[in-house]
Amino acid sequence: MDEAIRKYNERQPGAYGPICEQLAEIIDSELQNAESKIWHAHPVWFLKDNPVVGYSLQKAGLRLMFWSGADFEEMQLNVRGEKFKDASIFYSSVEQINSDDLKRWLKKAGTIQWDYKNLVKRKGRLERLK
Protein backbone atom coordinates (compact mmCIF):
# COMPACT_ATOMS: atom_id res chain seq x y z
CA MET A 1 0.00 0.00 0.00
CA ASP A 2 1.17 3.49 -0.81
CA GLU A 3 2.68 5.02 2.35
CA ALA A 4 0.76 8.30 2.04
CA ILE A 5 -2.51 6.38 1.71
CA ARG A 6 -1.66 4.26 4.74
CA LYS A 7 -1.07 7.45 6.75
CA TYR A 8 -4.32 8.97 5.44
CA ASN A 9 -6.20 5.85 6.57
CA GLU A 10 -4.63 5.98 10.04
CA ARG A 11 -5.73 9.62 10.51
CA GLN A 12 -9.41 8.88 9.93
CA PRO A 13 -11.60 9.04 13.06
CA GLY A 14 -13.46 6.15 14.68
CA ALA A 15 -14.82 3.46 12.37
CA TYR A 16 -13.60 5.26 9.25
CA GLY A 17 -9.96 4.13 9.61
CA PRO A 18 -10.84 0.42 9.31
CA ILE A 19 -13.21 1.17 6.41
CA CYS A 20 -10.40 2.98 4.57
CA GLU A 21 -7.97 0.17 5.34
CA GLN A 22 -10.26 -2.52 3.95
CA LEU A 23 -11.14 -0.51 0.85
CA ALA A 24 -7.46 0.19 0.12
CA GLU A 25 -6.51 -3.48 0.53
CA ILE A 26 -9.23 -4.68 -1.85
CA ILE A 27 -8.57 -1.92 -4.39
CA ASP A 28 -4.82 -2.65 -4.35
CA SER A 29 -5.41 -6.38 -4.81
CA GLU A 30 -7.89 -5.94 -7.67
CA LEU A 31 -6.21 -3.04 -9.52
CA GLN A 32 -2.64 -4.29 -9.41
CA ASN A 33 -1.59 -2.19 -12.43
CA ALA A 34 -2.97 1.01 -10.95
CA GLU A 35 -0.95 3.88 -9.56
CA SER A 36 -2.22 5.04 -6.18
CA LYS A 37 -1.53 8.34 -4.48
CA ILE A 38 -3.06 11.16 -2.48
CA TRP A 39 -4.72 13.45 -5.02
CA HIS A 40 -6.61 16.59 -3.97
CA ALA A 41 -6.08 15.42 -0.35
CA HIS A 42 -7.72 11.98 -0.85
CA PRO A 43 -6.61 8.46 -1.89
CA VAL A 44 -7.13 7.87 -5.61
CA TRP A 45 -6.17 5.03 -7.96
CA PHE A 46 -5.27 5.74 -11.59
CA LEU A 47 -5.05 3.56 -14.69
CA LYS A 48 -2.81 5.11 -17.35
CA ASP A 49 -3.00 8.48 -15.54
CA ASN A 50 -6.82 8.41 -15.57
CA PRO A 51 -8.53 8.46 -12.13
CA VAL A 52 -10.84 5.47 -11.65
CA VAL A 53 -11.61 5.10 -7.93
CA GLY A 54 -11.01 6.93 -4.68
CA TYR A 55 -12.52 7.66 -1.30
CA SER A 56 -13.00 10.57 1.05
CA LEU A 57 -14.63 11.30 4.39
CA GLN A 58 -17.75 13.46 4.09
CA LYS A 59 -20.65 14.35 6.38
CA ALA A 60 -22.72 11.40 5.11
CA GLY A 61 -19.88 8.92 5.78
CA LEU A 62 -16.96 7.55 3.86
CA ARG A 63 -17.63 8.06 0.15
CA LEU A 64 -16.24 5.50 -2.28
CA MET A 65 -16.36 7.10 -5.72
CA PHE A 66 -15.88 5.63 -9.17
CA TRP A 67 -15.12 8.32 -11.75
CA SER A 68 -16.99 6.43 -14.49
CA GLY A 69 -19.39 4.60 -12.18
CA ALA A 70 -22.60 6.03 -13.65
CA ASP A 71 -22.10 3.65 -16.58
CA PHE A 72 -21.53 0.56 -14.41
CA GLU A 73 -25.30 -0.09 -14.16
CA GLU A 74 -24.99 -0.91 -10.45
CA MET A 75 -27.91 -0.03 -8.17
CA GLN A 76 -25.72 0.28 -5.06
CA LEU A 77 -23.70 3.08 -6.68
CA ASN A 78 -26.69 5.35 -6.32
CA VAL A 79 -25.07 8.71 -5.53
CA ARG A 80 -24.57 10.15 -9.01
CA GLY A 81 -22.60 13.19 -10.00
CA GLU A 82 -24.48 16.04 -11.63
CA LYS A 83 -21.80 17.19 -14.07
CA PHE A 84 -19.69 14.12 -14.83
CA LYS A 85 -20.05 10.31 -15.04
CA ASP A 86 -19.19 9.52 -11.42
CA ALA A 87 -21.16 7.35 -9.02
CA SER A 88 -20.61 6.63 -5.33
CA ILE A 89 -21.64 4.66 -2.29
CA PHE A 90 -21.30 5.74 1.36
CA TYR A 91 -20.10 3.57 4.26
CA SER A 92 -20.39 4.16 7.99
CA SER A 93 -19.08 0.75 9.14
CA VAL A 94 -16.69 -1.84 7.78
CA GLU A 95 -19.48 -4.44 7.89
CA GLN A 96 -21.29 -2.58 5.11
CA ILE A 97 -18.52 -3.34 2.61
CA ASN A 98 -19.50 -6.22 0.34
CA SER A 99 -16.19 -7.40 -1.10
CA ASP A 100 -17.87 -9.25 -4.00
CA ASP A 101 -19.67 -6.07 -5.07
CA LEU A 102 -16.50 -4.02 -4.69
CA LYS A 103 -14.46 -6.47 -6.76
CA ARG A 104 -17.11 -6.43 -9.51
CA TRP A 105 -17.12 -2.61 -9.54
CA LEU A 106 -13.32 -2.53 -9.70
CA LYS A 107 -13.35 -4.90 -12.66
CA LYS A 108 -15.77 -2.54 -14.41
CA ALA A 109 -13.54 0.42 -13.47
CA GLY A 110 -10.79 -1.18 -15.53
CA THR A 111 -12.95 -1.50 -18.64
CA ILE A 112 -15.54 1.30 -18.46
CA GLN A 113 -13.74 4.62 -18.41
CA TRP A 114 -14.32 8.19 -19.42
CA ASP A 115 -11.22 10.25 -20.21
CA TYR A 116 -10.83 12.48 -17.17
CA LYS A 117 -7.09 12.79 -17.78
CA ASN A 118 -7.70 15.10 -20.77
CA LEU A 119 -10.75 16.93 -19.39
CA VAL A 120 -8.99 20.30 -19.14
CA LYS A 121 -7.43 19.95 -22.60
CA ARG A 122 -10.92 19.26 -24.00
CA LYS A 123 -12.34 22.26 -22.14
CA GLY A 124 -14.59 20.17 -19.86
CA ARG A 125 -15.87 17.77 -22.51
CA LEU A 126 -15.68 14.08 -21.58
CA GLU A 127 -15.04 11.32 -24.10
CA ARG A 128 -15.41 7.60 -23.51
CA LEU A 129 -12.17 5.60 -23.66
CA LYS A 130 -12.19 2.55 -25.90
C-alpha contacts under 8 A as a table, 3 or more apart, distances in Angstrom:
res1	aa1	res2	aa2	distance
1	M	5	I	7.07
1	M	6	R	6.59
1	M	24	A	7.46
1	M	25	E	7.41
1	M	28	D	7.01
2	D	5	I	5.32
2	D	6	R	6.28
2	D	36	S	6.54
2	D	37	K	6.66
3	E	6	R	5.01
3	E	7	K	6.27
4	A	7	K	5.13
4	A	8	Y	6.16
4	A	37	K	6.91
4	A	38	I	6.57
5	I	8	Y	4.89
5	I	9	N	6.13
5	I	37	K	6.57
5	I	38	I	6.38
5	I	43	P	5.84
6	R	9	N	5.15
6	R	10	E	6.31
6	R	21	E	7.54
7	K	10	E	5.07
7	K	11	R	6.37
8	Y	11	R	5.30
8	Y	12	Q	6.78
8	Y	42	H	7.76
8	Y	43	P	7.70
9	N	12	Q	5.54
9	N	16	Y	7.88
9	N	17	G	5.13
9	N	18	P	7.64
9	N	20	C	5.46
9	N	21	E	6.07
10	E	17	G	5.65
11	R	17	G	6.99
12	Q	16	Y	5.57
12	Q	17	G	4.79
12	Q	57	L	7.99
13	P	16	Y	5.72
13	P	17	G	6.21
14	G	17	G	6.48
15	A	18	P	5.86
15	A	19	I	6.59
15	A	92	S	7.13
15	A	93	S	6.00
15	A	94	V	7.26
16	Y	19	I	4.99
16	Y	20	C	6.11
16	Y	57	L	7.83
16	Y	62	L	6.76
16	Y	92	S	7.00
16	Y	93	S	7.10
16	Y	94	V	7.88
17	G	20	C	5.19
17	G	21	E	6.16
18	P	21	E	4.91
18	P	22	Q	6.15
18	P	94	V	6.46
19	I	22	Q	5.32
19	I	23	L	6.16
19	I	62	L	7.82
19	I	91	Y	7.61
19	I	92	S	7.94
19	I	93	S	6.49
19	I	94	V	4.80
19	I	97	I	7.94
20	C	23	L	5.15
20	C	24	A	6.02
20	C	55	Y	7.80
21	E	24	A	5.24
21	E	25	E	6.21
22	Q	25	E	5.16
22	Q	26	I	6.27
22	Q	94	V	7.51
23	L	26	I	5.33
23	L	27	I	6.01
24	A	27	I	5.10
24	A	28	D	5.92
25	E	28	D	5.23
25	E	29	S	6.18
26	I	29	S	5.12
26	I	30	E	6.10
26	I	99	S	7.51
26	I	102	L	7.84
26	I	103	K	7.39
27	I	30	E	5.23
27	I	31	L	5.75
27	I	103	K	7.81
27	I	106	L	7.15
28	D	31	L	5.38
28	D	32	Q	5.75
28	D	34	A	7.77
29	S	32	Q	5.76
30	E	103	K	6.65
30	E	106	L	6.72
30	E	107	K	7.46
31	L	34	A	5.38
31	L	106	L	7.13
31	L	110	G	7.78
33	N	47	L	7.09
34	A	45	W	5.94
34	A	46	F	5.29
34	A	47	L	4.99
34	A	48	K	7.61
35	E	45	W	5.58
35	E	46	F	5.13
35	E	47	L	6.57
35	E	49	D	7.82
36	S	43	P	7.03
36	S	44	V	5.70
36	S	45	W	4.33
36	S	46	F	6.25
37	K	43	P	5.70
37	K	44	V	5.73
37	K	45	W	6.68
38	I	41	A	5.65
38	I	42	H	5.00
38	I	43	P	4.49
38	I	44	V	6.09
39	W	42	H	5.35
39	W	43	P	6.19
39	W	44	V	6.11
42	H	54	G	7.14
42	H	55	Y	6.47
42	H	56	S	5.78
43	P	54	G	5.44
43	P	55	Y	5.99
43	P	56	S	7.34
44	V	51	P	6.70
44	V	52	V	7.48
44	V	53	V	5.75
44	V	54	G	4.10
44	V	55	Y	6.90
45	W	51	P	5.89
45	W	52	V	5.97
45	W	53	V	5.43
45	W	54	G	6.15
46	F	49	D	5.32
46	F	50	N	5.04
46	F	51	P	4.28
46	F	52	V	5.57
46	F	53	V	7.35
47	L	50	N	5.23
47	L	51	P	6.53
47	L	52	V	6.82
47	L	110	G	7.49
49	D	117	K	6.35
50	N	115	D	6.66
50	N	116	Y	5.93
50	N	117	K	4.91
51	P	67	W	6.61
51	P	116	Y	6.84
51	P	117	K	7.26
52	V	66	F	5.62
52	V	67	W	5.14
52	V	68	S	6.84
52	V	109	A	6.01
52	V	110	G	7.71
52	V	113	Q	7.40
53	V	64	L	7.31
53	V	65	M	5.61
53	V	66	F	4.48
53	V	67	W	6.11
53	V	109	A	7.51
54	G	64	L	5.92
54	G	65	M	5.45
54	G	66	F	6.75
55	Y	62	L	6.81
55	Y	63	R	5.33
55	Y	64	L	4.41
55	Y	65	M	5.89
56	S	62	L	5.72
56	S	63	R	5.34
56	S	64	L	6.87
57	L	61	G	5.93
57	L	62	L	4.45
57	L	63	R	6.12
58	Q	61	G	5.29
58	Q	62	L	5.98
58	Q	63	R	6.69
60	A	63	R	7.85
60	A	90	F	6.93
61	G	90	F	5.63
61	G	91	Y	5.57
61	G	92	S	5.28
62	L	90	F	5.32
62	L	91	Y	5.08
62	L	92	S	6.35
63	R	88	S	6.40
63	R	89	I	5.79
63	R	90	F	4.51
63	R	91	Y	6.57
64	L	88	S	5.45
64	L	89	I	5.46
64	L	90	F	6.24
64	L	91	Y	7.84
65	M	69	G	7.56
65	M	86	D	6.80
65	M	87	A	5.82
65	M	88	S	4.30
65	M	89	I	6.75
66	F	69	G	4.73
66	F	86	D	5.58
66	F	87	A	5.55
66	F	88	S	6.18
66	F	109	A	7.15
67	W	84	F	8.00
67	W	85	K	6.25
67	W	86	D	4.25
67	W	87	A	6.70
67	W	113	Q	7.73
67	W	114	W	7.71
68	S	71	D	6.18
68	S	72	F	7.42
68	S	85	K	4.96
68	S	86	D	4.87
68	S	87	A	6.94
68	S	109	A	7.02
68	S	112	I	6.65
68	S	113	Q	5.40
68	S	114	W	5.87
69	G	72	F	5.09
69	G	73	E	7.80
69	G	77	L	7.15
69	G	85	K	6.42
69	G	86	D	4.98
69	G	87	A	4.55
69	G	88	S	7.25
69	G	109	A	7.31
70	A	73	E	6.71
70	A	77	L	7.65
70	A	80	R	6.51
70	A	85	K	5.17
70	A	86	D	5.36
70	A	87	A	5.03
71	D	85	K	7.13
71	D	112	I	7.22
72	F	105	W	7.29
72	F	108	K	6.54
72	F	112	I	7.26
74	E	77	L	5.64
74	E	78	N	7.69
75	M	78	N	5.82
76	Q	89	I	6.60
77	L	80	R	7.49
77	L	87	A	5.49
77	L	88	S	4.90
77	L	89	I	5.11
78	N	87	A	6.47
78	N	88	S	6.29
78	N	89	I	6.50
79	V	87	A	5.41
79	V	88	S	4.93
79	V	89	I	6.22
80	R	85	K	7.54
80	R	86	D	5.93
80	R	87	A	4.42
80	R	88	S	6.45
81	G	84	F	5.71
81	G	85	K	6.34
81	G	86	D	5.21
81	G	87	A	6.10
84	F	126	L	7.85
85	K	114	W	7.52
91	Y	94	V	7.30
91	Y	96	Q	6.33
91	Y	97	I	7.28
92	S	96	Q	7.39
93	S	96	Q	5.68
93	S	97	I	7.72
94	V	97	I	5.68
95	E	98	N	7.75
97	I	102	L	7.61
98	N	101	D	5.42
98	N	102	L	6.25
99	S	102	L	4.94
99	S	103	K	5.99
100	D	103	K	5.19
100	D	104	R	6.24
101	D	104	R	5.13
101	D	105	W	6.20
102	L	105	W	5.09
102	L	106	L	6.12
103	K	106	L	5.05
103	K	107	K	6.20
104	R	107	K	5.14
104	R	108	K	6.40
105	W	108	K	5.05
105	W	109	A	6.11
106	L	109	A	4.79
106	L	110	G	6.50
107	K	110	G	5.35
107	K	111	T	6.89
108	K	111	T	5.19
108	K	112	I	5.58
109	A	112	I	5.45
109	A	113	Q	6.49
110	G	113	Q	7.12
112	I	129	L	7.55
113	Q	128	R	6.14
113	Q	129	L	5.57
113	Q	130	K	7.93
114	W	126	L	6.42
114	W	127	E	5.67
114	W	128	R	4.27
114	W	129	L	5.42
115	D	118	N	6.02
115	D	119	L	6.74
115	D	126	L	6.04
115	D	127	E	5.55
115	D	128	R	5.95
115	D	129	L	5.88
116	Y	119	L	4.98
116	Y	126	L	6.76
117	K	120	V	7.87
118	N	121	K	5.19
118	N	122	R	6.18
119	L	122	R	5.18
119	L	123	K	6.20
119	L	124	G	5.05
119	L	125	R	6.06
119	L	126	L	6.11
120	V	123	K	4.90
120	V	124	G	5.65
121	K	124	G	7.66
122	R	125	R	5.38
122	R	126	L	7.44
